[in-house]
Amino acid sequence: MFYAILAYHEEEVVESWTKEEDAALMAELLEVNQRLVREKLLGPAARLGPTQRAVTLRGKDAGVITDGPFAETKEQLLGFYIVDCPTLEDAVAAARDLRRANPTAVYEIRPILLYRPGAPLLPEQES
């Protein structure tokens, strides 16, 4: 069964890290990612951009675009992982591995009821 592991963190805290601190954390998370890939458990994963660049679409008909994320919360959704685990307990174990690498993050684990892979995305070119 597919599960989404949603990674939440206080955006101000993440933005306060030095490039070296951020790189060290990402290296630890990559170790977990690589293990999950070897075990054939990890699907798509993404680190999301800042909420200041997000918009929300809601309302009737064509809807209305508003600035920012959907909800005002202490922690913001900053990334996600899709894992293919036989049980919720296995998905929780994967999230615990991620939390060991990033102990100040909050991880929400939710079953995915429908998963349709799309066309591959090309990474954004850095300028």
Disulfide bonds with the S-S distance in Angstrom:
none
